Amino acid sequence: MAVTVYHNPKCTTSAKTVALLQEAGLNPVVVEYLKTGWTREQLLDLVKRSDTDLRGLLRERGTPAEDLGLLKPDATEGAILAAMVAHPILVNRPIVDGPKGVVLARPIEKALTVA
């Protein structure tokens, strides 16, 4: 199974994660999720195979998360999911999907745990 990195090329952490995987001898598939977007099914699958929930993947800084009410304690997973599909920037990065699972690679070394 290939390793996939859901990547934002403007993010230094994301770029470092891709480089780390390449230095480890892997050739990750790089998906620029801001261009491709997300589906409900895709996000639910990533969360199911990770150690976090949708709220754990929610990016707050530099996004409309607060304006959309997603940072409130009563924001539902359904509302967060719908917003992430509508606004891909709401999904934190880099997400690494490998044969051993899925992680939000913060710190970047977490990427190697699923590769």
MODELLER restraints for C-alpha pairs under 7 A, 6 or more apart:
rsr = mdl.restraints
at = mdl.atoms
rsr.add(forms.Gaussian(group=physical.xy_distance, feature=features.Distance(at['CA:1:A'], at['CA:98:A']), mean=6.96, stdev=0.5))
rsr.add(forms.Gaussian(group=physical.xy_distance, feature=features.Distance(at['CA:1:A'], at['CA:99:A']), mean=5.67, stdev=0.5))
rsr.add(forms.Gaussian(group=physical.xy_distance, feature=features.Distance(at['CA:2:A'], at['CA:28:A']), mean=6.67, stdev=0.5))
rsr.add(forms.Gaussian(group=physical.xy_distance, feature=features.Distance(at['CA:2:A'], at['CA:98:A']), mean=6.38, stdev=0.5))
rsr.add(forms.Gaussian(group=physical.xy_distance, feature=features.Distance(at['CA:3:A'], at['CA:28:A']), mean=4.92, stdev=0.5))
rsr.add(forms.Gaussian(group=physical.xy_distance, feature=features.Distance(at['CA:3:A'], at['CA:29:A']), mean=6.16, stdev=0.5))
rsr.add(forms.Gaussian(group=physical.xy_distance, feature=features.Distance(at['CA:3:A'], at['CA:96:A']), mean=6.98, stdev=0.5))
rsr.add(forms.Gaussian(group=physical.xy_distance, feature=features.Distance(at['CA:3:A'], at['CA:97:A']), mean=5.67, stdev=0.5))
rsr.add(forms.Gaussian(group=physical.xy_distance, feature=features.Distance(at['CA:3:A'], at['CA:98:A']), mean=4.44, stdev=0.5))
rsr.add(forms.Gaussian(group=physical.xy_distance, feature=features.Distance(at['CA:3:A'], at['CA:115:A']), mean=6.12, stdev=0.5))
rsr.add(forms.Gaussian(group=physical.xy_distance, feature=features.Distance(at['CA:4:A'], at['CA:28:A']), mean=5.34, stdev=0.5))
rsr.add(forms.Gaussian(group=physical.xy_distance, feature=features.Distance(at['CA:4:A'], at['CA:29:A']), mean=4.56, stdev=0.5))
rsr.add(forms.Gaussian(group=physical.xy_distance, feature=features.Distance(at['CA:4:A'], at['CA:30:A']), mean=5.87, stdev=0.5))
rsr.add(forms.Gaussian(group=physical.xy_distance, feature=features.Distance(at['CA:4:A'], at['CA:96:A']), mean=5.70, stdev=0.5))
rsr.add(forms.Gaussian(group=physical.xy_distance, feature=features.Distance(at['CA:4:A'], at['CA:97:A']), mean=5.06, stdev=0.5))
rsr.add(forms.Gaussian(group=physical.xy_distance, feature=features.Distance(at['CA:4:A'], at['CA:98:A']), mean=6.43, stdev=0.5))
rsr.add(forms.Gaussian(group=physical.xy_distance, feature=features.Distance(at['CA:5:A'], at['CA:28:A']), mean=6.50, stdev=0.5))
rsr.add(forms.Gaussian(group=physical.xy_distance, feature=features.Distance(at['CA:5:A'], at['CA:29:A']), mean=6.16, stdev=0.5))
rsr.add(forms.Gaussian(group=physical.xy_distance, feature=features.Distance(at['CA:5:A'], at['CA:30:A']), mean=4.98, stdev=0.5))
rsr.add(forms.Gaussian(group=physical.xy_distance, feature=features.Distance(at['CA:5:A'], at['CA:31:A']), mean=6.10, stdev=0.5))
rsr.add(forms.Gaussian(group=physical.xy_distance, feature=features.Distance(at['CA:5:A'], at['CA:94:A']), mean=6.43, stdev=0.5))
rsr.add(forms.Gaussian(group=physical.xy_distance, feature=features.Distance(at['CA:5:A'], at['CA:95:A']), mean=5.74, stdev=0.5))
rsr.add(forms.Gaussian(group=physical.xy_distance, feature=features.Distance(at['CA:5:A'], at['CA:96:A']), mean=4.58, stdev=0.5))
rsr.add(forms.Gaussian(group=physical.xy_distance, feature=features.Distance(at['CA:5:A'], at['CA:97:A']), mean=6.43, stdev=0.5))
rsr.add(forms.Gaussian(group=physical.xy_distance, feature=features.Distance(at['CA:6:A'], at['CA:30:A']), mean=6.20, stdev=0.5))
rsr.add(forms.Gaussian(group=physical.xy_distance, feature=features.Distance(at['CA:6:A'], at['CA:31:A']), mean=4.89, stdev=0.5))
rsr.add(forms.Gaussian(group=physical.xy_distance, feature=features.Distance(at['CA:6:A'], at['CA:32:A']), mean=6.08, stdev=0.5))
rsr.add(forms.Gaussian(group=physical.xy_distance, feature=features.Distance(at['CA:6:A'], at['CA:33:A']), mean=5.92, stdev=0.5))
rsr.add(forms.Gaussian(group=physical.xy_distance, feature=features.Distance(at['CA:6:A'], at['CA:93:A']), mean=6.72, stdev=0.5))
rsr.add(forms.Gaussian(group=physical.xy_distance, feature=features.Distance(at['CA:6:A'], at['CA:94:A']), mean=5.54, stdev=0.5))
rsr.add(forms.Gaussian(group=physical.xy_distance, feature=features.Distance(at['CA:6:A'], at['CA:95:A']), mean=5.10, stdev=0.5))
rsr.add(forms.Gaussian(group=physical.xy_distance, feature=features.Distance(at['CA:6:A'], at['CA:96:A']), mean=6.38, stdev=0.5))
rsr.add(forms.Gaussian(group=physical.xy_distance, feature=features.Distance(at['CA:7:A'], at['CA:14:A']), mean=5.72, stdev=0.5))
rsr.add(forms.Gaussian(group=physical.xy_distance, feature=features.Distance(at['CA:7:A'], at['CA:30:A']), mean=6.37, stdev=0.5))
rsr.add(forms.Gaussian(group=physical.xy_distance, feature=features.Distance(at['CA:7:A'], at['CA:31:A']), mean=5.74, stdev=0.5))
rsr.add(forms.Gaussian(group=physical.xy_distance, feature=features.Distance(at['CA:7:A'], at['CA:32:A']), mean=4.99, stdev=0.5))
rsr.add(forms.Gaussian(group=physical.xy_distance, feature=features.Distance(at['CA:7:A'], at['CA:33:A']), mean=6.30, stdev=0.5))
rsr.add(forms.Gaussian(group=physical.xy_distance, feature=features.Distance(at['CA:7:A'], at['CA:93:A']), mean=6.28, stdev=0.5))
rsr.add(forms.Gaussian(group=physical.xy_distance, feature=features.Distance(at['CA:7:A'], at['CA:94:A']), mean=5.32, stdev=0.5))
rsr.add(forms.Gaussian(group=physical.xy_distance, feature=features.Distance(at['CA:8:A'], at['CA:14:A']), mean=6.21, stdev=0.5))
rsr.add(forms.Gaussian(group=physical.xy_distance, feature=features.Distance(at['CA:8:A'], at['CA:32:A']), mean=5.70, stdev=0.5))
rsr.add(forms.Gaussian(group=physical.xy_distance, feature=features.Distance(at['CA:8:A'], at['CA:33:A']), mean=6.94, stdev=0.5))
rsr.add(forms.Gaussian(group=physical.xy_distance, feature=features.Distance(at['CA:8:A'], at['CA:34:A']), mean=6.93, stdev=0.5))
rsr.add(forms.Gaussian(group=physical.xy_distance, feature=features.Distance(at['CA:9:A'], at['CA:15:A']), mean=6.23, stdev=0.5))
rsr.add(forms.Gaussian(group=physical.xy_distance, feature=features.Distance(at['CA:13:A'], at['CA:108:A']), mean=6.87, stdev=0.5))
rsr.add(forms.Gaussian(group=physical.xy_distance, feature=features.Distance(at['CA:14:A'], at['CA:93:A']), mean=6.38, stdev=0.5))
rsr.add(forms.Gaussian(group=physical.xy_distance, feature=features.Distance(at['CA:14:A'], at['CA:94:A']), mean=4.98, stdev=0.5))
rsr.add(forms.Gaussian(group=physical.xy_distance, feature=features.Distance(at['CA:17:A'], at['CA:108:A']), mean=5.29, stdev=0.5))
rsr.add(forms.Gaussian(group=physical.xy_distance, feature=features.Distance(at['CA:17:A'], at['CA:111:A']), mean=6.95, stdev=0.5))
rsr.add(forms.Gaussian(group=physical.xy_distance, feature=features.Distance(at['CA:21:A'], at['CA:28:A']), mean=6.92, stdev=0.5))
rsr.add(forms.Gaussian(group=physical.xy_distance, feature=features.Distance(at['CA:33:A'], at['CA:88:A']), mean=6.89, stdev=0.5))
rsr.add(forms.Gaussian(group=physical.xy_distance, feature=features.Distance(at['CA:34:A'], at['CA:88:A']), mean=5.68, stdev=0.5))
rsr.add(forms.Gaussian(group=physical.xy_distance, feature=features.Distance(at['CA:34:A'], at['CA:89:A']), mean=6.45, stdev=0.5))
rsr.add(forms.Gaussian(group=physical.xy_distance, feature=features.Distance(at['CA:37:A'], at['CA:85:A']), mean=6.90, stdev=0.5))
rsr.add(forms.Gaussian(group=physical.xy_distance, feature=features.Distance(at['CA:37:A'], at['CA:88:A']), mean=5.61, stdev=0.5))
rsr.add(forms.Gaussian(group=physical.xy_distance, feature=features.Distance(at['CA:38:A'], at['CA:85:A']), mean=5.28, stdev=0.5))
rsr.add(forms.Gaussian(group=physical.xy_distance, feature=features.Distance(at['CA:38:A'], at['CA:88:A']), mean=6.51, stdev=0.5))
rsr.add(forms.Gaussian(group=physical.xy_distance, feature=features.Distance(at['CA:39:A'], at['CA:85:A']), mean=5.90, stdev=0.5))
rsr.add(forms.Gaussian(group=physical.xy_distance, feature=features.Distance(at['CA:40:A'], at['CA:81:A']), mean=6.75, stdev=0.5))
rsr.add(forms.Gaussian(group=physical.xy_distance, feature=features.Distance(at['CA:40:A'], at['CA:85:A']), mean=6.49, stdev=0.5))
rsr.add(forms.Gaussian(group=physical.xy_distance, feature=features.Distance(at['CA:46:A'], at['CA:102:A']), mean=6.36, stdev=0.5))
rsr.add(forms.Gaussian(group=physical.xy_distance, feature=features.Distance(at['CA:47:A'], at['CA:53:A']), mean=5.60, stdev=0.5))
rsr.add(forms.Gaussian(group=physical.xy_distance, feature=features.Distance(at['CA:47:A'], at['CA:54:A']), mean=6.53, stdev=0.5))
rsr.add(forms.Gaussian(group=physical.xy_distance, feature=features.Distance(at['CA:49:A'], at['CA:101:A']), mean=5.63, stdev=0.5))
rsr.add(forms.Gaussian(group=physical.xy_distance, feature=features.Distance(at['CA:49:A'], at['CA:102:A']), mean=5.69, stdev=0.5))
rsr.add(forms.Gaussian(group=physical.xy_distance, feature=features.Distance(at['CA:50:A'], at['CA:101:A']), mean=6.10, stdev=0.5))
rsr.add(forms.Gaussian(group=physical.xy_distance, feature=features.Distance(at['CA:50:A'], at['CA:102:A']), mean=4.57, stdev=0.5))
rsr.add(forms.Gaussian(group=physical.xy_distance, feature=features.Distance(at['CA:50:A'], at['CA:103:A']), mean=5.67, stdev=0.5))
rsr.add(forms.Gaussian(group=physical.xy_distance, feature=features.Distance(at['CA:51:A'], at['CA:103:A']), mean=6.96, stdev=0.5))
rsr.add(forms.Gaussian(group=physical.xy_distance, feature=features.Distance(at['CA:54:A'], at['CA:77:A']), mean=6.56, stdev=0.5))
rsr.add(forms.Gaussian(group=physical.xy_distance, feature=features.Distance(at['CA:54:A'], at['CA:80:A']), mean=6.98, stdev=0.5))
rsr.add(forms.Gaussian(group=physical.xy_distance, feature=features.Distance(at['CA:54:A'], at['CA:81:A']), mean=6.97, stdev=0.5))
rsr.add(forms.Gaussian(group=physical.xy_distance, feature=features.Distance(at['CA:57:A'], at['CA:91:A']), mean=5.68, stdev=0.5))
rsr.add(forms.Gaussian(group=physical.xy_distance, feature=features.Distance(at['CA:57:A'], at['CA:92:A']), mean=5.30, stdev=0.5))
rsr.add(forms.Gaussian(group=physical.xy_distance, feature=features.Distance(at['CA:58:A'], at['CA:90:A']), mean=5.67, stdev=0.5))
rsr.add(forms.Gaussian(group=physical.xy_distance, feature=features.Distance(at['CA:58:A'], at['CA:91:A']), mean=5.14, stdev=0.5))
rsr.add(forms.Gaussian(group=physical.xy_distance, feature=features.Distance(at['CA:58:A'], at['CA:92:A']), mean=5.66, stdev=0.5))
rsr.add(forms.Gaussian(group=physical.xy_distance, feature=features.Distance(at['CA:59:A'], at['CA:90:A']), mean=4.98, stdev=0.5))
rsr.add(forms.Gaussian(group=physical.xy_distance, feature=features.Distance(at['CA:59:A'], at['CA:91:A']), mean=5.36, stdev=0.5))
rsr.add(forms.Gaussian(group=physical.xy_distance, feature=features.Distance(at['CA:59:A'], at['CA:92:A']), mean=4.55, stdev=0.5))
rsr.add(forms.Gaussian(group=physical.xy_distance, feature=features.Distance(at['CA:63:A'], at['CA:89:A']), mean=6.33, stdev=0.5))
rsr.add(forms.Gaussian(group=physical.xy_distance, feature=features.Distance(at['CA:63:A'], at['CA:90:A']), mean=5.94, stdev=0.5))
rsr.add(forms.Gaussian(group=physical.xy_distance, feature=features.Distance(at['CA:65:A'], at['CA:71:A']), mean=6.41, stdev=0.5))
rsr.add(forms.Gaussian(group=physical.xy_distance, feature=features.Distance(at['CA:65:A'], at['CA:90:A']), mean=6.70, stdev=0.5))
rsr.add(forms.Gaussian(group=physical.xy_distance, feature=features.Distance(at['CA:69:A'], at['CA:75:A']), mean=6.78, stdev=0.5))
rsr.add(forms.Gaussian(group=physical.xy_distance, feature=features.Distance(at['CA:70:A'], at['CA:80:A']), mean=6.25, stdev=0.5))
rsr.add(forms.Gaussian(group=physical.xy_distance, feature=features.Distance(at['CA:84:A'], at['CA:90:A']), mean=5.38, stdev=0.5))
rsr.add(forms.Gaussian(group=physical.xy_distance, feature=features.Distance(at['CA:84:A'], at['CA:91:A']), mean=6.18, stdev=0.5))
rsr.add(forms.Gaussian(group=physical.xy_distance, feature=features.Distance(at['CA:93:A'], at['CA:104:A']), mean=6.46, stdev=0.5))
rsr.add(forms.Gaussian(group=physical.xy_distance, feature=features.Distance(at['CA:94:A'], at['CA:104:A']), mean=5.86, stdev=0.5))
rsr.add(forms.Gaussian(group=physical.xy_distance, feature=features.Distance(at['CA:94:A'], at['CA:105:A']), mean=5.61, stdev=0.5))
rsr.add(forms.Gaussian(group=physical.xy_distance, feature=features.Distance(at['CA:95:A'], at['CA:103:A']), mean=5.71, stdev=0.5))
rsr.add(forms.Gaussian(group=physical.xy_distance, feature=features.Distance(at['CA:95:A'], at['CA:104:A']), mean=4.48, stdev=0.5))
rsr.add(forms.Gaussian(group=physical.xy_distance, feature=features.Distance(at['CA:95:A'], at['CA:105:A']), mean=5.93, stdev=0.5))
rsr.add(forms.Gaussian(group=physical.xy_distance, feature=features.Distance(at['CA:96:A'], at['CA:102:A']), mean=5.59, stdev=0.5))
rsr.add(forms.Gaussian(group=physical.xy_distance, feature=features.Distance(at['CA:96:A'], at['CA:103:A']), mean=5.41, stdev=0.5))
rsr.add(forms.Gaussian(group=physical.xy_distance, feature=features.Distance(at['CA:96:A'], at['CA:104:A']), mean=6.35, stdev=0.5))
rsr.add(forms.Gaussian(group=physical.xy_distance, feature=features.Distance(at['CA:96:A'], at['CA:105:A']), mean=6.51, stdev=0.5))
rsr.add(forms.Gaussian(group=physical.xy_distance, feature=features.Distance(at['CA:96:A'], at['CA:111:A']), mean=5.93, stdev=0.5))
rsr.add(forms.Gaussian(group=physical.xy_distance, feature=features.Distance(at['CA:97:A'], at['CA:103:A']), mean=6.76, stdev=0.5))
rsr.add(forms.Gaussian(group=physical.xy_distance, feature=features.Distance(at['CA:97:A'], at['CA:114:A']), mean=6.94, stdev=0.5))
rsr.add(forms.Gaussian(group=physical.xy_distance, feature=features.Distance(at['CA:98:A'], at['CA:114:A']), mean=4.99, stdev=0.5))
rsr.add(forms.Gaussian(group=physical.xy_distance, feature=features.Distance(at['CA:98:A'], at['CA:115:A']), mean=4.90, stdev=0.5))
rsr.add(forms.Gaussian(group=physical.xy_distance, feature=features.Distance(at['CA:99:A'], at['CA:114:A']), mean=6.14, stdev=0.5))
rsr.add(forms.Gaussian(group=physical.xy_distance, feature=features.Distance(at['CA:99:A'], at['CA:115:A']), mean=6.06, stdev=0.5))
rsr.add(forms.Gaussian(group=physical.xy_distance, feature=features.Distance(at['CA:100:A'], at['CA:114:A']), mean=4.33, stdev=0.5))
rsr.add(forms.Gaussian(group=physical.xy_distance, feature=features.Distance(at['CA:100:A'], at['CA:115:A']), mean=6.33, stdev=0.5))
rsr.add(forms.Gaussian(group=physical.xy_distance, feature=features.Distance(at['CA:101:A'], at['CA:114:A']), mean=5.23, stdev=0.5))
rsr.add(forms.Gaussian(group=physical.xy_distance, feature=features.Distance(at['CA:102:A'], at['CA:114:A']), mean=6.37, stdev=0.5))
rsr.add(forms.Gaussian(group=physical.xy_distance, feature=features.Distance(at['CA:103:A'], at['CA:110:A']), mean=6.83, stdev=0.5))
rsr.add(forms.Gaussian(group=physical.xy_distance, feature=features.Distance(at['CA:103:A'], at['CA:111:A']), mean=6.65, stdev=0.5))
rsr.add(forms.Gaussian(group=physical.xy_distance, feature=features.Distance(at['CA:105:A'], at['CA:111:A']), mean=5.21, stdev=0.5))
